Amino acid sequence: MTAGALLLSLIGWLVLALAAIGTLYWAIATWALAQFLRRERPAAARSEAVTLLKPLYGAEPQLEANLASFLRQTHQGPVQMVCGVQREDDPAAETVRALQARHPTARIDLVIDSTRHGANAKIGNLINMMARAEHDIVVLSDSDMAVEPSYLAQVLAALDRPGIGAVTCLYQGRGDAGFWSRLAAAGPSYQFLVGLVFGKVMGLAEPCMGSTIALRRSTLEAIGGFEAFADVLADDHAIGAAVRALGLGIAIPPVLLAHASAETSLAQVWRQELRWAATIRALQPGGYAGSVIGFPLALAMLGSLVHPLPGLYAVAAASAARLYTKRVVDRHAGTSTAPFWLLPVRDGLSLAVFVASYFVRVVDWRGTRLRM
């Protein structure tokens, strides 16, 4: 055997070993996710006054329906929704006006303000919107989120727990624009969600995500308001870190939100996921490097190119673990994000993004190029 062939063989065995470790990890992590989502959910309606902050940008396929889901709540207290855009001609403004017309009894405020406060346009939007926020409890969530009717009740119950300064929420994917959006949505549902909950359960991570950040106004003021994050790319992570610096925890209720994906091309999926991956790599380099075991099916398929028979067994084992993940997530979400045959493609794309993230220094965020 030549030196090159020996090296290729060793690399093949290393990749298969990573696939085996990843398969075991994936089975355990999926079990932890199933246990987490089985926790008892609060059923009592709440009466606190809440301001919902919805920073918006551009047209999205299901934007009005996503926003409307926040208005159909079991929550019995006053709810104010503040929607913000930065341009009068932003199509999201017309969507909000249509929402106001369809829900005349709901308190929905539209803020149009082009004032910039830093490099992060979303945070600048939130700063402009806060002038209209009336209530003590503020719930921020991204425009591409949809929720179930018990959402506010569960978030507020979690916020009431002793020592809790903020609440964030898990989410699964939902493709709204065809094949590429379903491919993108499979990432949150069948990869990100599992690793996130495992990290939380094992005490390895304290996530804070744009899906939901609920906190009291006093806590927001104590961390410097949104102004403190005007030049931060990973604003949700930074807000969570600031809350924890006060000695307060971040709670995650056992509820799944829906994250709407609207990508219509592979290029859009690639840019979005590369930005996420590069951001996580910059924030948590050690943990991110170890996350390579989170792609067992892709690793097994690569290893099978060098060692076909052992690779076949590795592919079968990894496929079983990934099918287990899909069944657990679909059962709790009440719907399927993507068919099983799409998972090998999804895992292969995720591994490619993982590798590429080590070579990127500039990312695209809604048309703006930002240096890491």
FIDO-509667 format. One record per residue: x, y, z of N, C-alpha, C in turn. Coordinates in steps of 0.1 Angstrom, whole numbers, padded with zeros to 4 digits, always signed. Layout:
FIDO-509667
XYZXYZXYZ
...
END
This chain:
FIDO-509667
+0008-0012+0000+0000+0000+0000+0009+0012+0000
+0006+0022-0009+0014+0034-0010+0011+0043+0002
+0020+0053+0004+0017+0062+0015+0004+0070+0013
+0001+0074+0001-0011+0081-0002-0023+0073+0001
-0023+0060-0003-0034+0051-0001-0036+0048+0014
-0025+0047+0021-0025+0045+0036-0032+0057+0043
-0027+0069+0038-0033+0081+0044-0048+0082+0042
-0052+0079+0029-0066+0079+0026-0074+0070+0034
-0068+0058+0037-0075+0048+0045-0077+0052+0059
-0066+0058+0065-0067+0064+0078-0077+0075+0080
-0078+0083+0070-0088+0094+0070-0102+0088+0069
-0104+0078+0061-0117+0071+0060-0121+0065+0073
-0112+0059+0080-0115+0053+0093-0118+0064+0103
-0111+0075+0103-0113+0086+0112-0127+0092+0110
-0131+0093+0097-0144+0099+0094-0155+0089+0099
-0153+0076+0097-0163+0067+0102-0163+0066+0117
-0152+0068+0124-0152+0069+0138-0160+0081+0143
-0158+0092+0136-0166+0104+0140-0181+0102+0137
-0184+0095+0127-0198+0091+0124-0204+0082+0135
-0196+0073+0140-0201+0064+0150-0204+0072+0163
-0194+0080+0167-0196+0089+0179-0208+0098+0177
-0209+0103+0165-0220+0112+0162-0234+0105+0163
-0234+0093+0158-0247+0085+0159-0251+0083+0173
-0242+0079+0181-0245+0076+0195-0249+0089+0202
-0242+0100+0199-0246+0113+0205-0260+0117+0200
-0263+0115+0188-0275+0119+0182-0287+0112+0189
-0285+0099+0191-0296+0091+0198-0298+0096+0212
-0287+0098+0219-0289+0103+0233-0295+0117+0233
-0290+0126+0224-0295+0140+0224-0310+0140+0220
-0314+0131+0211-0328+0131+0207-0337+0126+0219
-0332+0116+0226-0339+0112+0238-0341+0123+0248
-0330+0131+0250-0331+0143+0259-0341+0153+0254
-0342+0155+0241-0352+0164+0235-0366+0159+0238
-0368+0146+0236-0381+0140+0239-0385+0142+0253
-0376+0140+0263-0379+0142+0277-0382+0157+0280
-0375+0166+0274-0376+0180+0276-0390+0185+0272
-0394+0180+0260-0407+0185+0254-0419+0178+0261
-0417+0168+0269-0428+0161+0276-0431+0168+0290
-0423+0178+0293-0426+0185+0306-0440+0191+0306
-0445+0192+0319-0459+0197+0320-0459+0212+0316
-0469+0216+0308-0471+0229+0303-0482+0237+0312
-0479+0249+0315-0489+0256+0323-0502+0259+0315
-0513+0257+0321-0526+0258+0314-0533+0271+0317
-0530+0277+0329-0538+0288+0333-0535+0300+0324
-0546+0308+0321-0544+0320+0313-0538+0331+0322
-0531+0340+0316-0524+0351+0324-0531+0364+0322
-0528+0374+0331-0535+0387+0330-0526+0399+0329
-0512+0396+0329-0503+0407+0329-0504+0415+0315
-0501+0428+0316-0500+0436+0304-0487+0433+0296
-0488+0431+0283-0476+0428+0276-0475+0436+0263
-0462+0440+0260-0459+0446+0247-0451+0437+0239
-0457+0434+0227-0450+0425+0217-0442+0434+0207
-0429+0432+0206-0421+0440+0196-0418+0431+0184
-0422+0436+0172-0420+0429+0160-0412+0437+0150
-0399+0437+0150-0391+0444+0140-0393+0437+0126
-0396+0445+0116-0399+0439+0103-0390+0445+0092
-0389+0437+0082-0381+0441+0070-0385+0433+0058
-0392+0440+0049-0395+0434+0036-0407+0424+0036
-0410+0419+0025-0421+0410+0023-0417+0396+0026
-0426+0388+0033-0424+0374+0036-0437+0367+0032
-0436+0354+0027-0448+0347+0022-0459+0347+0032
-0457+0344+0045-0468+0343+0054-0467+0353+0066
-0462+0365+0063-0459+0375+0073-0472+0378+0081
-0483+0381+0074-0495+0385+0081-0500+0374+0090
-0500+0361+0085-0504+0350+0093-0495+0348+0105
-0482+0350+0103-0473+0348+0114-0476+0359+0125
-0478+0371+0121-0481+0382+0131-0495+0379+0138
-0504+0374+0130-0518+0372+0136-0518+0361+0146
-0508+0352+0145-0508+0341+0155-0505+0346+0169
-0498+0358+0170-0495+0364+0183-0507+0371+0189
-0517+0373+0181-0529+0379+0186-0540+0369+0190
-0538+0357+0186-0548+0346+0190-0542+0339+0202
-0543+0345+0213-0537+0339+0225-0548+0336+0236
-0545+0327+0245-0554+0324+0256-0551+0335+0267
-0541+0342+0265-0537+0353+0275-0549+0363+0276
-0552+0367+0289-0564+0375+0291-0561+0389+0295
-0548+0393+0296-0544+0406+0299-0542+0415+0286
-0540+0428+0288-0538+0437+0277-0526+0433+0269
-0527+0433+0255-0516+0430+0247-0514+0441+0236
-0503+0447+0236-0500+0457+0226-0489+0452+0216
-0492+0452+0204-0482+0448+0194-0476+0460+0187
-0463+0462+0188-0456+0473+0181-0448+0467+0170
-0452+0471+0157-0444+0466+0145-0436+0478+0140
-0424+0475+0137-0415+0486+0132-0408+0483+0119
-0408+0493+0110-0401+0493+0098-0392+0506+0097
-0383+0506+0088-0374+0518+0087-0376+0526+0074
-0385+0521+0065-0388+0529+0053-0403+0529+0051
-0408+0540+0046-0422+0541+0043-0426+0532+0032
-0417+0529+0023-0421+0520+0011-0418+0505+0014
-0415+0502+0027-0412+0488+0030-0426+0480+0029
-0426+0469+0021-0439+0462+0019-0445+0457+0032
-0436+0455+0042-0441+0450+0055-0451+0460+0062
-0449+0473+0059-0458+0483+0064-0473+0480+0059
-0474+0477+0046-0488+0474+0041-0493+0462+0048
-0485+0452+0050-0490+0440+0057-0495+0443+0071
-0488+0452+0078-0493+0456+0091-0506+0463+0090
-0507+0472+0080-0520+0479+0079-0532+0470+0076
-0529+0459+0068-0539+0449+0065-0542+0442+0078
-0532+0439+0086-0535+0432+0099-0543+0441+0108
-0541+0454+0108-0549+0463+0116-0563+0463+0112
-0565+0462+0099-0579+0462+0093-0586+0450+0097
-0579+0438+0097-0586+0425+0100-0588+0423+0115
-0580+0430+0123-0582+0429+0137-0584+0443+0144
-0596+0448+0141-0598+0462+0146-0598+0464+0161
-0601+0453+0168-0601+0454+0183-0588+0452+0189
-0578+0448+0182-0565+0446+0187-0557+0459+0187
-0548+0460+0197-0539+0472+0198-0526+0469+0189
-0526+0474+0177-0514+0472+0169-0509+0485+0164
-0497+0489+0168-0490+0501+0165-0480+0499+0154
-0479+0508+0144-0469+0507+0134-0460+0519+0135
-0447+0516+0136-0437+0527+0138-0428+0527+0125
-0428+0538+0118-0419+0540+0106-0409+0550+0109
-0397+0546+0111-0386+0555+0115-0373+0551+0109
-0366+0559+0101-0354+0556+0095-0342+0559+0103
-0343+0564+0115-0332+0568+0123-0323+0555+0126
-0310+0556+0123-0301+0546+0126-0293+0548+0139
-0290+0538+0146-0283+0539+0158-0270+0531+0159
-0267+0524+0148-0255+0516+0148-0255+0507+0136
-0246+0497+0136-0244+0488+0125-0255+0478+0124
-0262+0475+0135-0272+0464+0135-0286+0471+0133
-0291+0469+0121-0303+0476+0117-0315+0471+0125
-0315+0458+0128-0326+0453+0136-0327+0460+0150
-0316+0461+0156-0315+0468+0169-0319+0482+0168
-0315+0489+0157-0319+0503+0155-0334+0504+0154
-0340+0494+0147-0354+0494+0146-0361+0493+0159
-0356+0484+0168-0361+0482+0181-0360+0494+0190
-0349+0501+0189-0347+0514+0196-0358+0524+0193
-0361+0525+0180-0371+0534+0175-0385+0530+0180
-0387+0517+0181-0400+0511+0185-0403+0513+0200
-0392+0513+0208-0394+0513+0222-0401+0525+0227
-0401+0536+0219-0408+0548+0224-0423+0546+0224
-0428+0536+0217-0442+0534+0217-0446+0522+0226
-0436+0515+0232-0439+0504+0241-0445+0509+0254
-0457+0504+0258-0464+0509+0270-0463+0500+0282
-0460+0488+0281-0462+0479+0292-0448+0474+0298
-0449+0469+0310-0437+0465+0318-0430+0452+0312
-0438+0443+0307-0433+0431+0301-0431+0433+0286
-0419+0431+0281-0416+0432+0267-0412+0419+0261
-0419+0415+0250-0416+0402+0244-0412+0405+0229
-0399+0403+0227-0394+0405+0213-0393+0392+0206
-0397+0392+0193-0396+0380+0185-0395+0384+0171
-0387+0375+0163-0385+0378+0149-0398+0377+0141
-0397+0383+0129-0409+0384+0121-0413+0370+0115
-0404+0361+0114-0407+0348+0108-0411+0337+0118
-0416+0341+0129-0421+0332+0139-0436+0331+0140
-0441+0319+0142-0455+0317+0144-0457+0309+0157
-0468+0312+0164-0469+0306+0177-0483+0300+0179
-0484+0291+0190-0496+0285+0193-0504+0294+0203
-0517+0291+0206-0525+0300+0214-0520+0301+0229
-0513+0291+0234-0508+0291+0248-0494+0298+0249
-0489+0303+0238-0476+0308+0238-0473+0318+0250
-0481+0329+0250-0479+0339+0260-0480+0334+0274
-0490+0325+0277-0492+0319+0290-0480+0312+0294
-0474+0304+0285-0462+0297+0289-0450+0305+0291
-0448+0315+0282-0437+0325+0284-0437+0332+0297
-0449+0337+0300-0451+0345+0313-0449+0336+0325
-0454+0324+0324-0452+0315+0336-0437+0312+0338
-0430+0311+0327-0415+0309+0328-0408+0321+0334
-0413+0333+0330-0407+0345+0334-0409+0348+0349
-0420+0342+0354-0423+0344+0369-0415+0335+0378
-0408+0326+0372-0400+0317+0381-0389+0324+0388
-0386+0321+0401-0375+0328+0408-0362+0328+0401
-0355+0339+0401-0342+0340+0395-0341+0341+0380
-0353+0342+0373-0353+0342+0359-0354+0357+0354
-0345+0360+0345-0344+0374+0340-0350+0375+0326
-0350+0364+0318-0355+0364+0305-0360+0350+0301
-0368+0350+0291-0373+0337+0285-0370+0337+0270
-0366+0326+0265-0364+0324+0251-0372+0311+0247
-0373+0308+0234-0381+0297+0230-0375+0288+0219
-0377+0275+0220-0373+0266+0209-0382+0268+0197
-0377+0264+0186-0385+0265+0173-0381+0253+0164
-0391+0250+0156-0389+0240+0145-0391+0248+0132
-0386+0242+0121-0387+0249+0108-0400+0247+0101
-0403+0256+0092-0415+0255+0083-0411+0261+0070
-0412+0253+0059-0408+0259+0046-0420+0265+0039
-0420+0278+0036-0431+0285+0030-0430+0288+0015
-0418+0284+0009-0416+0288-0005-0410+0277-0014
-0415+0265-0012-0410+0254-0020-0398+0246-0015
-0392+0239-0024-0381+0230-0021-0370+0236-0013
-0365+0247-0017-0353+0252-0010-0357+0257+0004
-0368+0262+0006-0373+0266+0019-0375+0254+0028
-0380+0243+0023-0381+0231+0031-0368+0225+0035
-0358+0226+0025-0344+0222+0029-0339+0230+0040
-0341+0243+0039-0336+0252+0050-0343+0249+0063
-0356+0247+0062-0364+0245+0074-0360+0232+0081
-0355+0222+0074-0351+0209+0080-0340+0211+0090
-0332+0222+0088-0320+0224+0096-0325+0227+0111
-0333+0237+0113-0338+0240+0127-0345+0228+0133
-0353+0221+0125-0362+0210+0130-0353+0198+0134
-0344+0194+0126-0338+0181+0127-0323+0181+0131
-0318+0193+0132-0304+0195+0136-0302+0204+0148
-0305+0217+0145-0303+0227+0155-0310+0225+0168
-0323+0221+0167-0331+0219+0179-0325+0209+0188
-0321+0197+0183-0316+0186+0191-0303+0191+0198
-0294+0196+0191-0281+0201+0198-0283+0211+0208
-0293+0220+0206-0295+0231+0215-0301+0226+0228
-0311+0217+0227-0317+0212+0240-0306+0203+0247
-0298+0195+0240-0288+0187+0247-0278+0196+0254
-0274+0207+0248-0265+0216+0255-0271+0223+0267
-0284+0226+0266-0291+0232+0278-0293+0222+0289
-0297+0210+0286-0299+0200+0296-0286+0196+0303
-0275+0195+0296-0262+0192+0301-0255+0203+0308
-0261+0215+0307-0255+0227+0313-0243+0232+0305
-0243+0229+0292-0232+0233+0284-0235+0246+0276
-0247+0250+0276-0251+0262+0269-0263+0269+0276
-0264+0282+0275-0275+0290+0280-0280+0299+0268
-0287+0293+0259-0291+0300+0247-0301+0311+0250
-0300+0321+0241-0310+0332+0241-0312+0335+0226
-0324+0334+0221-0326+0334+0206-0336+0344+0202
-0335+0348+0190-0345+0358+0184-0359+0353+0183
-0361+0340+0184-0374+0334+0184-0383+0341+0194
-0377+0343+0206-0384+0350+0217-0373+0355+0227
-0374+0367+0230-0367+0372+0242-0377+0380+0250
-0382+0374+0261-0392+0381+0270-0385+0385+0283
-0387+0398+0286-0381+0403+0299-0388+0415+0304
-0386+0418+0316-0393+0430+0322-0385+0442+0318
-0392+0453+0317-0385+0466+0313-0374+0469+0323
-0375+0466+0336-0365+0469+0345-0352+0461+0342
-0354+0449+0337-0342+0441+0333-0336+0447+0321
-0344+0451+0311-0339+0457+0299-0331+0469+0302
-0336+0477+0311-0329+0490+0314-0316+0487+0322
-0316+0476+0330-0304+0472+0338-0293+0468+0329
-0296+0462+0317-0285+0458+0308-0282+0469+0297
-0287+0481+0299-0284+0492+0290-0293+0494+0279
-0305+0488+0280-0315+0489+0269-0310+0484+0256
-0318+0485+0245-0313+0480+0232-0301+0488+0227
-0300+0500+0232-0288+0508+0227-0275+0501+0230
-0274+0493+0240-0261+0487+0243-0257+0476+0233
-0266+0473+0224-0263+0462+0214-0264+0467+0200
-0263+0480+0198-0265+0487+0185-0254+0483+0175
-0243+0479+0179-0232+0475+0170-0228+0460+0172
-0237+0452+0177-0234+0438+0179-0242+0430+0168
-0235+0421+0161-0241+0412+0151-0250+0402+0158
-0245+0394+0167-0253+0384+0174-0260+0390+0186
-0270+0399+0183-0276+0407+0194-0284+0398+0204
-0290+0387+0199-0298+0379+0208-0289+0372+0219
-0277+0367+0214-0267+0361+0222-0262+0371+0232
-0259+0383+0228-0254+0393+0236-0264+0398+0247
-0276+0398+0244-0287+0402+0253-0287+0391+0264
-0287+0379+0260-0287+0368+0270-0275+0368+0279
-0263+0371+0274-0251+0372+0282-0252+0383+0292
-0258+0395+0288-0260+0406+0296-0269+0403+0308
-0280+0396+0305-0290+0392+0315-0283+0382+0325
-0275+0373+0320-0268+0364+0329-0258+0371+0338
-0252+0382+0332-0242+0390+0340-0249+0396+0352
-0262+0398+0352-0269+0404+0363-0272+0393+0374
-0268+0381+0371-0270+0370+0381-0284+0363+0379
-0290+0366+0367-0303+0360+0364-0302+0349+0354
-0312+0340+0354-0312+0329+0344-0321+0332+0332
-0319+0323+0322-0328+0324+0310-0336+0311+0310
-0349+0312+0310-0357+0300+0310-0362+0296+0296
-0364+0283+0294-0370+0279+0281-0382+0270+0284
-0394+0275+0281-0406+0266+0283-0407+0255+0273
-0414+0244+0276-0414+0233+0267-0425+0235+0255
-0422+0245+0247-0431+0248+0236-0423+0250+0223
-0428+0246+0212-0421+0247+0199-0428+0258+0191
-0421+0268+0187-0426+0278+0178-0423+0273+0164
-0429+0280+0154-0426+0276+0140-0417+0288+0134
-0406+0284+0128-0397+0294+0121-0400+0292+0106
-0405+0303+0100-0408+0303+0086-0396+0305+0078
-0393+0296+0069-0382+0298+0059-0388+0302+0046
-0382+0312+0039-0388+0316+0026-0377+0316+0015
-0366+0309+0017-0356+0309+0007-0361+0302-0006
-0358+0308-0018-0362+0302-0030-0351+0297-0039
-0338+0297-0033-0327+0293-0041-0316+0287-0032
-0307+0279-0037-0297+0274-0029-0287+0285-0024
-0286+0295-0032-0277+0306-0028-0282+0313-0016
-0296+0315-0015-0301+0322-0004-0300+0313+0009
-0302+0300+0007-0300+0291+0019-0285+0291+0023
-0276+0291+0014-0262+0291+0017-0258+0304+0025
-0262+0315+0020-0258+0328+0026-0263+0329+0040
-0276+0325+0042-0282+0326+0055-0275+0317+0065
-0273+0304+0061-0267+0295+0070-0253+0297+0073
-0246+0303+0063-0232+0306+0065-0230+0317+0075
-0240+0327+0075-0239+0338+0085-0242+0332+0099
-0252+0324+0100-0254+0317+0113-0242+0310+0118
-0236+0301+0109-0225+0293+0113-0213+0301+0117
-0210+0311+0109-0198+0319+0112-0200+0327+0125
-0212+0331+0128-0215+0338+0140-0213+0329+0152
-0218+0317+0152-0217+0307+0163-0202+0304+0164
-0195+0302+0153-0181+0298+0154-0173+0309+0161
-0176+0322+0158-0169+0333+0164-0172+0334+0179
-0185+0330+0183-0189+0332+0197-0184+0320+0206
-0184+0308+0200-0181+0296+0208-0172+0287+0200
-0159+0290+0198-0151+0283+0188-0149+0268+0193
-0147+0266+0205-0145+0252+0210-0157+0243+0208
-0168+0247+0213-0180+0240+0211-0184+0238+0197
-0182+0248+0189-0185+0247+0175-0177+0237+0168
-0164+0236+0171-0155+0226+0165-0160+0212+0168
-0164+0210+0181-0169+0197+0185-0182+0193+0178
-0189+0203+0173-0202+0200+0167-0201+0193+0154
-0189+0190+0149-0188+0182+0137-0194+0168+0139
-0195+0163+0151-0202+0150+0153-0217+0151+0151
-0222+0163+0149-0236+0165+0147-0241+0162+0133
-0232+0157+0124-0235+0154+0110-0232+0139+0108
-0237+0130+0116-0233+0116+0114-0236+0109+0101
-0248+0113+0095-0252+0107+0083-0242+0111+0071
-0239+0124+0071-0230+0129+0061-0216+0123+0062
-0212+0122+0075-0198+0116+0077-0198+0102+0073
-0209+0095+0077-0209+0080+0073-0209+0078+0058
-0216+0087+0051-0216+0086+0036-0202+0089+0030
-0195+0099+0036-0182+0102+0032-0172+0090+0034
-0174+0085+0047-0165+0073+0050-0167+0061+0042
-0180+0059+0037-0183+0048+0029-0176+0048+0015
-0172+0060+0011-0165+0061-0002-0151+0055-0001
-0146+0054+0011-0132+0048+0013-0133+0034+0017
-0143+0031+0027-0145+0018+0032-0159+0014+0030
-0163+0008+0019-0177+0006+0015-0185-0002+0025
-0180-0014+0029-0188-0023+0038-0190-0017+0052
-0179-0013+0059-0181-0006+0072-0190+0007+0071
-0188+0013+0059-0195+0026+0057-0210+0023+0056
-0213+0012+0050-0228+0008+0048-0234+0007+0062
-0227+0000+0071-0233-0002+0084-0234+0012+0092
-0224+0020+0089-0224+0034+0096-0236+0042+0090
-0238+0041+0077-0249+0048+0071-0262+0043+0077
-0264+0030+0078-0276+0024+0084-0279+0029+0098
-0268+0029+0106-0270+0033+0120-0273+0048+0121
-0266+0056+0113-0269+0070+0113-0283+0074+0108
-0287+0066+0098-0301+0068+0093-0311+0065+0103
-0309+0055+0111-0319+0051+0122-0319+0062+0132
-0308+0068+0136-0307+0078+0146-0314+0091+0141
-0312+0094+0128-0318+0106+0122-0333+0104+0121
-0338+0092+0118-0352+0089+0117-0359+0090+0131
-0352+0086+0141-0357+0088+0155-0359+0103+0158
-0349+0111+0154-0350+0125+0156-0362+0131+0149
-0364+0127+0136-0375+0132+0128-0389+0128+0135
-0390+0116+0139-0402+0112+0146-0405+0119+0158
-0395+0122+0167-0397+0129+0179-0402+0143+0176
-0394+0150+0167-0398+0164+0164-0411+0165+0158
-0414+0157+0148-0427+0157+0141-0439+0155+0151
-0437+0146+0160-0448+0143+0169-0451+0155+0178
-0441+0161+0183-0443+0173+0192-0447+0185+0184
-0443+0187+0172-0446+0198+0163-0460+0196+0157
-0465+0184+0156-0478+0181+0150-0477+0182+0135
-0466+0182+0129-0464+0183+0114-0450+0179+0111
-0448+0176+0098-0435+0172+0093-0429+0183+0085
-0417+0187+0089-0410+0198+0082-0406+0194+0068
-0400+0182+0067-0395+0177+0054-0396+0162+0054
-0396+0156+0042-0396+0141+0041-0382+0135+0045
-0382+0123+0049-0370+0116+0054-0359+0116+0043
-0363+0114+0030-0353+0113+0020-0345+0126+0018
-0350+0137+0024-0343+0150+0023-0332+0151+0033
-0332+0143+0043-0322+0144+0054-0308+0142+0050
-0305+0132+0041-0291+0131+0036-0286+0144+0029
-0295+0150+0021-0291+0162+0015-0289+0173+0025
-0298+0174+0035-0297+0184+0046-0284+0182+0053
-0281+0170+0057-0269+0168+0065-0256+0171+0057
-0257+0168+0044-0245+0171+0035-0243+0186+0034
-0254+0193+0032-0253+0208+0032-0248+0214+0045
-0252+0208+0056-0248+0213+0069-0233+0211+0071
-0228+0200+0067-0214+0197+0068-0206+0206+0059
-0211+0209+0047-0204+0219+0038-0204+0233+0044
-0215+0237+0050-0215+0250+0057-0205+0250+0068
-0205+0240+0076-0196+0239+0087-0181+0241+0083
-0177+0234+0072-0163+0236+0067-0161+0250+0062
-0171+0255+0054-0169+0268+0048-0169+0279+0059
-0175+0277+0070-0175+0288+0080-0162+0291+0086
-0152+0282+0084-0138+0285+0089-0131+0294+0079
-0136+0297+0068-0129+0305+0058-0136+0318+0055
-0147+0321+0062-0155+0333+0059-0151+0344+0069
-0150+0356+0065-0147+0367+0073-0158+0379+0072
-0165+0378+0061-0176+0388+0058-0189+0380+0056
-0200+0384+0062-0213+0377+0060-0223+0387+0055
-0233+0381+0049-0244+0389+0043-0256+0389+0052
-0261+0401+0056-0273+0401+0065-0283+0411+0058
-0293+0405+0052-0304+0412+0045-0298+0423+0036
-0289+0419+0027-0283+0428+0018-0272+0437+0022
-0268+0436+0035-0257+0443+0041-0246+0434+0044
-0234+0438+0039-0222+0430+0042-0215+0434+0055
-0214+0425+0064-0208+0428+0077-0196+0420+0080
-0185+0426+0084-0173+0420+0087-0174+0414+0101
-0169+0401+0103-0170+0394+0115-0161+0401+0126
END
